[in-house]
Amino acid sequence: MIAAAAAAAISAGLAAAAVAQTAPGNVHASHHDAYVLSTEGHWMSSGVDLDELSRARGRRSESGTFLWFRRSGRSYLVEDPATIDRAANLFEPLRALEPEQEALRDKERALDDRESAFDAEEERIEAAMERWEGEDESDSDDESDDVDSRPPAQLSAEDERERDELARQLDELHAKQRALHTEQRAYDREERELDAREERIERDAESKLWQLLDETVSNGTAKPAPGRLAE
């Protein structure tokens, strides 16, 4: 999987980036191929493990911009600015998705906050209603007592109004929760659609990247590099 983010977000994508991703029908990348593209704090990678990516960051921190890749068992390094720009531009459509992704995260946080507030309100109402439930159970016990049978206690008009108001509030809250669940399902669909778009863009960008990397090997822009980034 591609990890594309500023340095602060790299760690979140490292586990997923440990295995190279080969798109269906894409003959340009094999299971053992890998790359790391660094452009001034932004990283894209595939097929490298945590150690390799960490070493790449440390080793190339002075320039901050490079393209390392492993191809058919051989490793190469590209430091030509024009070629690196071409590679980075392939992933520009991914960066164009960032505002949508951030908006979606904001929507998720807002939905979560509303759900938490509704849950707290439900707990408050139900706790208040326990008073009436306790009296109902006491009334039921009294009716089943043959020895001391007493008529159930009558609620005052004020108590009845309070109980009815709590019941009304609970019904209103349940309606709000149902509406929220509808919004959450719509959010889930939107998230799946955005994820699918991101995956399609990633596959297309990687396919074009491997074609570019093959060109760099052919024209000599890519220079032989150690097999592992730490070497």
Buried (B, 14 or more C-beta within 10 A) or exposed (E): BBBBBEEEEBEEBBEEBBBBBBBEEBEBBBEEBBBBBBBEEBBBBBBBBEEBBBBBBEBBEEEEBBBBBBBEEEBBBBBBEEBBEBBBEBBEBBEEBEEEBEEBEEBBEEBEEBBEEBEEBBEEBEEBBEEBEEBEEEBEEBEEEEEEEEEEEEEEEEBEEBBEEBEEBBEEBEEBBEEBEEBBEEBEEBBEEBEEBBBEBBBBBBBBBBEBBBEBBEEEBBEEBEEBBEE
